[in-house]
Amino acid sequence: MSGDMRDAGAMKAGGRRVMMALAQSYAKERKMDKTSGTVGAGMTAREVLDAYFLETRCKLIEVAANLDRVDRAAGRAEVEGDRRMRFIGEALKILGSGAPNRAELVLKLWSLGAEGAV
């Protein structure tokens, strides 16, 4: 077997190991605690970070890319005061705040009961 073929086989095996580890991690963090009713309950902070990091990274990159698209598009000045842009900015501030209930705060920000909600 040539070196290239061995390398390709090793890469496939390594890829399978990574995918299995990700699948196991996904399955573990998706288990719901029957007493609290929350997903991932009983996990350590490290386990939660390990389980959700790639998903979170992807979503943050997507948000950044969407904001970049708005910035590059014609008519950017027209949306400067748009309430949706304001809400996005406020949501990003909440995410960076370190508050223990950031999801709740962002949901309240966007809820129909909030003044000027989207």
C-alpha angles and dihedrals in degrees: 000000000000122000091248092055092048090049091050091049091049091049091051091049091047090048091051090051091051092048091049091050091049092048091050091047091049092049092048096049093044093059111112121225105236095211100047098028092224129127114242095014113159093029122126120243088254092053092049091048091047092048098047106028100095093044091049092046091053093050093048091050089050091052091048091049092050091051089048089053091053090049093050096044124098113262096033091149090059092065096043092101096033110133091226090060089048091052092049089051092049091048091052090051090052091049090053094045099084091228112157092229102047095140091054092047093050091047091051090048090056098037121117091242093061118097109266093357118176 
